Amino acid sequence: MKISEAVRKAMEQHKLIYRNNIRRESGWHNTFIKPTNSYDACIVVSYSDGKEINSCRNWNPTGDDLVADDWELWDKFSDKVSNI
């Protein structure tokens, strides 16, 4: 889905977003984005083997990120992805 739709759904459902083409299953180290309306802007959150290992504020998307249509939702509590 487009980033605008993914962000809207993620904020409504309290989920994170990620680009499907950059998610890696090997070793389960992935980076997700938590959209917010705070001064922290969007927060980058990295997970390794299901545990949050790092986060930082003020994510800066690339042009490709902004026009991509492969954004999906991730629920950190269920470790499941959803593209609905």
N, C-alpha and C positions, 0 to 999 in steps of 0.2 A: 504494500500500500504506500501511498505518498506520505511524506513526513508530516504534513499538516493533519492528516487523518490519524496517523499513528500517535502523534502528540496528544491530540484531543482525546482519543480513547485511553491512552496511558494515564492521563491525568484523571479522567473519570473513574478508571478502574484501579488506580494506584499500582501501575505496572511500569516497567522499564521498556525502552525500545532499543532495537539493534538492527543493523543491516544484515539481511540473510546471507549475502555473498561474502561476509567477512567473519561469520561465526565459525569457530573451530570446535570440533568434537574431541580431537586428540588431546589428552591431558586435561581437558575441560578447563581451559583458561580463556575467558571471554571478557569483553568489555561492552558495557551497556550504557545507555544514556537515561538519566532521570530528568524529564522535563519539569520545570518549576516556574512559578511566577515570582519567585523571590529575587533578591539582589545577587544571589549565588548563580543565577541564570540556570542553564542546564548543567547537571552534575554528571561527570564521567565516573562510572563505577566499574572496577575490575574485580572479577571473581576467578578463583582458582580452586578446582575440585569442590565447587559448591559453596565456597566461603569467600566473603568479601575480603579482599586483600588491600584495596587501595581505592581512594576516591579523590576527586578534585573538582573545583567549580569552574564555571565559565567555559564550557565546551565551545570550540570554534569549528563549526562544520565546514567542509569543503564545498565547492560548487557542485561536485558530483553527489555529495550527500543530500544537498537541497533539492536536486532534480530527480533523484533515484525513486523508484517505485517498489523497492524490495525491503521496505521497513516492516518489521514485525514486532509484536509485543512479547515481553517475557515477564513471567510472574516469579519473582525471587522466592516466594514462599512455596511454590509448587514445582519449581524447576521445569516448567513446561512453557513451550512457546506457542504462540497463537497468531495467526495472520488474519483473524476476523475482526 
